[in-house]
């Protein structure tokens, strides 16, 4: 018996955007990197790509068996 695995790349994209935004804000606030548009856009795009990649690579959660 084969089961179809449902992946969620769009959800991963938006989760990655939020991750990138949080990461760049923390780096700016703590003074680790200078506040430039390049760092901001790079972190956002990097987070989005990371989210999509993880949406395809990470194994899905197992659902409870129907009663």
RATAFEN-V73239 format. One record per residue. RES is the residue in three letters. PHI is phi in degrees with one decimal (999 if undefined). OMEGA is omega in radians with two decimals (999 if undefined). D_FIRST is the distance of its C-alpha to the first C-alpha in Angstrom with 1 decimal. Layout:
RES|PHI|OMEGA|D_FIRST + RES|PHI|OMEGA|D_FIRST
This chain:
UNK|999|3.11|0.0 + UNK|-107.1|3.10|3.8 + UNK|-118.7|3.13|6.7 + UNK|-85.4|-3.14|10.1 + UNK|-93.1|3.13|12.8 + UNK|-96.5|3.10|16.1 + UNK|-99.2|-3.11|19.2 + UNK|-130.7|-3.11|22.7 + UNK|-69.6|3.14|25.3 + UNK|-68.5|3.07|27.9 + UNK|-63.0|3.08|27.9 + UNK|-64.2|3.11|28.1 + UNK|-62.2|-3.12|31.0 + UNK|-70.2|3.06|33.0 + UNK|-64.8|3.09|32.3 + UNK|-67.2|3.07|33.5 + UNK|-61.5|3.10|36.6 + UNK|-65.3|3.09|37.4 + UNK|-62.9|3.12|36.9 + UNK|-63.6|3.12|39.2 + UNK|-63.8|3.12|41.8 + UNK|-64.0|-3.13|41.9 + UNK|-64.8|-3.10|42.3 + UNK|-69.2|3.09|45.1 + UNK|-66.4|3.09|46.9 + UNK|-64.8|3.14|46.9 + UNK|-65.0|3.11|48.1 + UNK|-69.8|-3.07|50.9 + UNK|-64.0|-3.12|52.0 + UNK|-83.2|3.05|52.2 + UNK|72.8|3.14|54.1 + UNK|-75.6|3.14|51.8 + UNK|-125.7|3.09|51.7 + UNK|-71.8|-3.12|54.3 + UNK|-82.3|3.11|53.5 + UNK|-128.8|3.13|52.9 + UNK|-65.2|-3.13|50.8 + UNK|-62.3|3.10|49.2 + UNK|-63.5|-3.11|47.8 + UNK|-63.4|-3.11|46.6 + UNK|-67.1|3.13|44.8 + UNK|-62.2|3.13|43.4 + UNK|-69.0|3.11|42.0 + UNK|-64.5|-3.13|40.5 + UNK|-68.5|3.09|38.9 + UNK|-62.6|3.10|37.8 + UNK|-65.7|3.13|36.1 + UNK|-64.7|3.12|34.4 + UNK|-64.8|3.11|33.0 + UNK|-61.4|3.12|32.0 + UNK|-63.4|3.13|30.1 + UNK|-68.4|3.13|28.2 + UNK|-62.8|3.13|27.4 + UNK|-65.9|3.11|26.2 + UNK|-64.6|3.13|24.0 + UNK|-92.5|-3.01|22.0 + UNK|-93.2|-3.05|22.3 + UNK|-68.3|3.13|21.9 + UNK|-64.3|-3.12|18.5 + UNK|-71.0|3.06|17.5 + UNK|-71.9|3.10|18.2 + UNK|-85.1|3.11|15.6 + UNK|-89.9|3.10|16.0 + UNK|-68.3|3.13|16.8 + UNK|-68.3|3.14|14.5 + UNK|-64.6|-3.09|15.9 + UNK|-80.2|999|18.5
